[in-house]
Structures are given as C-alpha cells and as structure tokens.
Amino acid sequence: MPKFDVRLSKTADKELDGLDKQAQNRIRAALRELENDPFQPRPKADIKKLHKMSRHQFYRLSIGNYRAIYAVEGTEVKVTKMICS
C-alpha cells in the first residue's frame, strides 16, 4: 500500500496532457514511484532536493528529458510543474 498520495496541479496536469502518449506513460510510472518514498533517490527515481523557494521544500524528479517539480506536505506529494529540458 502506498505511503504517499501523488497529486498533480492543474498546470502540471495540462503540461503532461500535452505530451505524446509514450512520454506520458513513462512520466506517470515515475510519479507512481514517489508513492513509496518521495525523498530517497533510487533506480527509476532520480530525485534532487532544490533550494528552498518558499515555505515548502521543493524536489526535482528526472524522467529522461523531463523534470517534475514537487513539494511534500504530510502524506501528499504535490507536483507543481513539468519541465522539458
């Protein structure tokens, strides 16, 4: 059973919907990995702590050429932005 609940902001969801189906599937699979531990880097979850930008600590998850920016509040992982690098 997952320990964390992953939620996408409207912006992140719209950015994800604009990608091709193969990229969407790969990103969704990587985001599901965050349900177990959104803090610990491991295979299929290249996680980096970002500089604290507000009252929240943000993290970056690398998925191929894409980056998911997220914050953790309690047991909820809030993905705020999807970036193509």
C-alpha positions in Angstrom: 0.0 0.0 0.0 1.4 3.4 -0.9 2.5 5.7 1.9 2.1 8.9 -0.1 -0.6 10.3 -2.4 0.7 11.9 -5.6 -1.4 14.9 -6.9 -0.8 17.0 -10.0 -1.6 20.7 -10.1 -3.8 21.9 -12.9 -0.7 23.3 -14.6 1.3 20.1 -14.3 -1.7 18.0 -15.5 -2.1 20.3 -18.5 1.6 20.1 -19.3 1.5 16.3 -19.0 -1.5 16.0 -21.3 0.3 18.0 -24.0 3.0 15.3 -24.3 2.9 12.2 -26.5 1.4 9.0 -25.0 4.8 7.2 -24.6 6.2 10.2 -22.6 3.0 10.4 -20.5 3.2 6.7 -19.6 6.9 6.9 -18.7 6.3 10.0 -16.5 3.2 8.5 -14.8 5.2 5.4 -14.0 8.0 7.5 -12.5 5.4 9.6 -10.5 4.0 6.4 -9.1 7.4 5.6 -7.6 7.0 8.7 -5.5 4.1 7.0 -3.6 6.7 4.8 -1.8 9.3 7.5 -0.9 9.4 10.9 -2.5 12.7 11.8 -0.8 15.2 9.0 -1.5 16.9 8.8 -4.9 17.0 5.3 -6.3 16.7 3.5 -9.7 13.7 4.9 -11.6 13.6 7.9 -9.2 16.4 10.4 -9.8 15.5 12.9 -7.0 17.3 16.1 -6.1 16.5 18.5 -3.3 16.1 22.0 -4.7 16.8 25.3 -2.9 14.0 26.2 -0.6 12.0 28.7 -2.6 9.1 29.4 -0.2 7.7 27.8 3.0 7.9 24.5 1.1 10.9 22.4 0.3 10.8 21.5 -3.4 12.3 18.5 -5.1 13.1 17.6 -8.7 12.4 14.2 -10.3 14.2 13.5 -13.5 12.4 11.3 -16.1 14.5 11.2 -19.3 14.3 14.7 -20.8 11.5 15.7 -18.4 11.6 17.1 -14.9 8.8 17.0 -12.4 8.9 19.7 -9.6 7.1 18.8 -6.4 6.7 19.5 -2.7 5.7 17.1 0.0 3.0 18.1 2.6 2.3 15.4 5.1 1.5 12.3 3.1 0.7 14.3 -0.1 3.2 14.8 -2.9 2.1 17.9 -4.9 3.6 18.0 -8.4 3.5 21.7 -9.4 5.3 21.8 -12.7 6.5 19.5 -15.6 9.6 20.8 -17.5 11.1 19.6 -20.7 14.9 20.1 -20.7 
